[in-house]
């Protein structure tokens, strides 16, 4: 144990002196210490609950901890405690939202708890995955990345208690072994990706689970690597065992910072999908899909994979910040000639754009064919909006709106998957230090 601990400490110290490799995240989440808590009212499907919330967030150097402990008491049932979000899985450990060291694309990045925007490689198999798409069934997972310059790896585990979904990406920059001073080829990177789900609904026998395996290989090259601009190209191949395969080429471009006015990243990818292959399959709505009975709901993950046909498509993304006051990210993917194949992700954060107002929101939507589909909330949507007004240096009046989904089983064993609306007006203590 002492040897393992000393090795880990050495790895942290060694990694901290390395340059960050690849494409940094210009979305630029702020890191600060906040103490938040309060009392309010929450409506879940028109059912009122009194809420007590404690949600501090601490950042010290590269270390960070986020807590989110919320107690909901049923106003129409003698203030009985609602325990749905603490049943199963990690239980009350979910109150610890995350513990982290560093940020994604740092030489060393570790995050345990709720995972957000988790990707492997260039995202062809796993992209923007979260283990908390079902608000009531949040899990305790792990993201662990190490970049040593010549070699490195990324890893994601959705649930440390059960090891259901596990993914890894191992990469190598071979020319850094030969001549680290080579201007262009030193950034050439080869990588291999493997993802498996131990508890995927069986495509052969109803009511049983089967292991789903996916693997991929790729290469990328950062051919412009300047302090003010970075750009690179990449190629990816992916394959699902027992199913199909696909490939993609793409380009990234980043302005990390432009005289303090903005940071911007752009990505465009062209895709060629074979029969029974879906790119970025392990994505933001995957946790929702994997729990759905494949024989009882047409939008289950296995039904989507089995029914997908050979196609071509594209993926595009823009992300960045404006004067460090507004942080935005948006991406969209679609298959040519395939109805309702559009998938969109939007996120915005403006903690101090307007004096006293604090704004944040994210939105994931699938099954898009028209603009109306993009703005329609249904069981293929995830939405959270938080609008707050700071009364003084420690009091905030806010309203939070959630749209998510739940799995319910009635007394006859019938399973229903339905969307849920949740509204939380509240008065909170929020102090930044």
Secondary structure, 3 states (H helix, E strand, C coil): CHHHHHHHHHHHHHHCCCCCCCCCCCCCCCCCCEEEEEEEEEEECCEEEEEEEECCEEEECCEEEEECEEEEEECCCCCEEECHHHCCCCHHHHHEEEEEECCCCCCEEEEEECCCCECCCCCCCECCECCCCCHHHCCCEEEEEEECCCEEEEEEECCCCCCCEEEEEEEECCHHHHCCCCCCHHHEEEEEEEEEEEEEECCCCCCCEEEEEEEEEEEEEEEEECCCCEEEEEEEEEEECCCCEEEEEEEEEEEEEECCCEEEEEEEEEEEECCCCCCCCECCCHHHHHCCCCCCCCCCHHHHHHHCCCEEEEEEEEEEEECCCEEEEEEEEEECCCCCCEEEEEEEEECCCCCCEEEEEEEEEEEECCHHHHCCCCCCEEEEEEEEEECCCCEEEEEEEEEEEEEEECCCCCEEEEEEEEEEEEEEEEEEC
